[in-house]
Amino acid sequence: MSGEHDLIARIRRRVGSPPAWVSIGIGDDAAVIEPERGAQIVITTDSLVEDVHFSRRLTPLDAVGEKALAVNLSDLAAMGASPRACLLTLAVPDGVHSDEIDQLTGGLIELASRAGAPLVGGNVTRSPGPLMVDVTALGSVRPRRVLRRSGGRAGDELFVTGQLGAAAAGLAALQSGEDRSRLDIDFSECIRRYERPEARLKCGIVVGRRQAATAAIDLSDGLADGVHHIAAESGLGAVIDAGDVPIHAGASEWARRHGGDALGLALGGGEDYELLFAVSRRGKRNFLAAVRQSGDVMVTRIGRLRAEPGVWIDRDGRLEPLGTGFVHF
Amino acid sequence: MSGEHDLIARIRRRVGSPPAWVSIGIGDDAAVIEPERGAQIVITTDSLVEDVHFSRRLTPLDAVGEKALAVNLSDLAAMGASPRACLLTLAVPDGVHSDEIDQLTGGLIELASRAGAPLVGGNVTRSPGPLMVDVTALGSVRPRRVLRRSGGRAGDELFVTGQLGAAAAGLAALQSGEDRSRLDIDFSECIRRYERPEARLKCGIVVGRRQAATAAIDLSDGLADGVHHIAAESGLGAVIDAGDVPIHAGASEWARRHGGDALGLALGGGEDYELLFAVSRRGKRNFLAAVRQSGDVMVTRIGRLRAEPGVWIDRDGRLEPLGTGFVHF
């Protein structure tokens, strides 16, 4: 218990004084935050569990802390919301040193500060099993600028940010046991994408602000899963064009060397934390302008929503059902 | 993963349609909630970890779900905040059946509905270790009605709700391995208090609304810990009158039978989730009226804050330092 109090005191010092909208930060029964005028509250939570989502052997703990927040920021981005604050719950096994916990919280606090989502509270407990890192993120969005999964309409085009499959290839590279310093640059980049995904915050916020998409989701479980969700929640079907899926060079290279399937990594690998948008034909110009406005994010049109049910992948004119999860061809 | 989707679908059906202030509930990237006009956002998180905070062998899972929310509602109560919503993160070990998870979520959803804090989102993951239940609660409070730990002033009297030591005696009774049906009524009540603590929501809200206390905290880690926190955060010392601490009859009986110390259970046992208030002398009448207004909650004056540093317990006129944690005399 005194360890817990020390830890909280150290975190509190490290966080420093919070921005004006935080009335009460760490150190009371709960945190108190001023809502943004005219905006709604957006709230999401996600966790990283040792030996399920990360391995202490393979990934430095500052990256674990950073990623635990990043995956939540990605959910805010997919709603078009601006980050306001975050909370951290840690369940810590015996034998984890306090400087390791400092690394973890340091990674989180650094990203929290960059993203404008100060750490305002949380909870530390002992774990008789794995290290667990649970983050709740709070955001803010104006009512008519919320991006939902369910707003897609038949005929909308589907756009995805960035390139896919990098995180899956990065994980595979990590698990291969090869020395990091000997991996070539594509794989190093893939590992970075796996360990320190960047939430597409600005892109989500600008697209929401300009009401430039009819639906959005973040790709935590892969492109196929994201397309299924948008289609299902919008009551529609979808077709993905296999040849248009933007595959990261590292994923292609990994597949080439190891006899795997790069498209499979891109569709089913997950953890890329890119955003998938549905965009009406009339809104396309506005959407592309929004993307340009949000920095050098690339977007690629990868398919469309349609009234006929079912989610399909078009491979050279032949439609095949698109499964979710890790897809092998 | 399909298990996870099924589980979320079942939870979503069970929660039903949310109240008007929930714009987006379960099923999108994040939940969206309308803030209460003129109010601030209060947010807190707490978790129950198997074999640290509960044992599946000893406690039914619906009680675990209920308690996981109750301990968070207690934090809201200590801030004077009204509940608005909650989120649930579950880390589920292999071998836990879906009907067991239904029991757990059922207990939480039932309390969430009673408390006006609908379940709006969360996250389910596999655990390679213990069952973990993490809840985040969102509340609402008007700026000048927030109860802090830090507002106490020298000369304020300390009041506590309810009777203390019941939860600690309940846990001891559970751990004794005696058949529940053979325990007498005091111990059954103690077990109920341990397993299904009731957050003093109405009391906290009314005291906050009437600005009837200068400081407040909930007693998750015992009375001694709570007094230390209020004193430290207010920059003061405190004296507790040993003879005035309201000890639950079950705690006294447990101590009598097992040669323990009932006052120790009350001071250090924790998990009673009663509220501790600091009340100015001028505000005492207002405070007692607020308590009466909030139902049949008993409150007891147990000590006072003072300028001299240190936290003491007065035993028949002799001051002894008051430690935190489990206290033995």
Interface residues (C-beta under 8 A of the other chain):
Chain A: M1 S23 I24 G27 D28 D29 A30 A31 V32 I33 E34 P35 A39 Q40 I41 V42 I43 T44 T45 D46 S47 V49 E50 D51 V52 H53 D75 L76 A78 M79 A81 A85 L87 T89 A91 V120 G121 G122 N123 T125 R126 S127 P128 G129 P130 M132 D134 T136 A137 L138 G139 V141 P143 V146 R148 R149 S150 A216 I217 D218 D221 E233 T324 G325
Chain B: M1 S23 I24 G27 D28 D29 A30 A31 V32 I33 E34 P35 A39 Q40 I41 V42 I43 T44 T45 D46 S47 V49 E50 D51 V52 H53 D75 L76 A78 M79 A81 A85 L87 T89 A91 V120 G121 G122 N123 T125 R126 S127 P128 G129 P130 M132 D134 T136 A137 L138 G139 V141 P143 V146 R148 R149 S150 A216 I217 D218 D221 E233 T324 G325
